[in-house]
Amino acid sequence: MLIDHTYFTHGFRHIQNASLGTRPNPNAAEVVGAIEAYIDDEQERFLTFALGQHVGNKVHTYLVCRDEGDKIRNDAIEKVCDKLREAFADYTFYRILRASNTQATITGLVKLKSANEYASPVQRQGMAWNSMVDRMREFAAWSATDECALKGISVDANITTKINALNL
């Protein structure tokens, strides 16, 4: 995987119980599992947006092979991955926040309840998306230079466009 749950243990992307630290916490494994599922679900889509269909699929396949234990190493792909990790963490956080207020059931969506008081995630979503946009603009500029050895990268304009609090 391009990233793991540790990108959500501190800072503005912090998710409660995202750490499997030294203190036993019964919720941590469930939270980490949910984060890892989002990462797994979103990685290929993000790479396609960030790199274009062909290069995105190539990088995704490379990462899957590495996860499965292949000893392959491609320095050009590794450098691109290093440049994309923080942007992908922002993108994943945005997607997590987008789905955070409700849970799907067989009869429809239900609003989640807890001892904590819920606040709208809209402000944080905007922050996460716009942080990703800033990183992707830097990546797009870098990928057009000779320093980027992976050729054929095409960054989708949607992930270099900022949004406001209304996701517009």
Sequence and secondary structure as in RCSB ss.txt:
>XXXX:A:sequence
MLIDHTYFTHGFRHIQNASLGTRPNPNAAEVVGAIEAYIDDEQERFLTFALGQHVGNKVHTYLVCRDEGDKIRND
AIEKVCDKLREAFADYTFYRILRASNTQATITGLVKLKSANEYASPVQRQGMAWNSMVDRMREFAAWSATDECAL
KGISVDANITTKINALNL
>XXXX:A:secstr
    GGGGSSGGG  TT    SS  TTHHHHHHHHHHHHHHHHHHHHHHHH HHHHHHHHHHHHHHHTT     H
HHHHHHHHHHHHHHHHHHHHHHHTTTEEEETTEEEE   SS    SHHHHHHHHHHHHHHHHHHHHHHTSTT   
      GGGGS   TT  
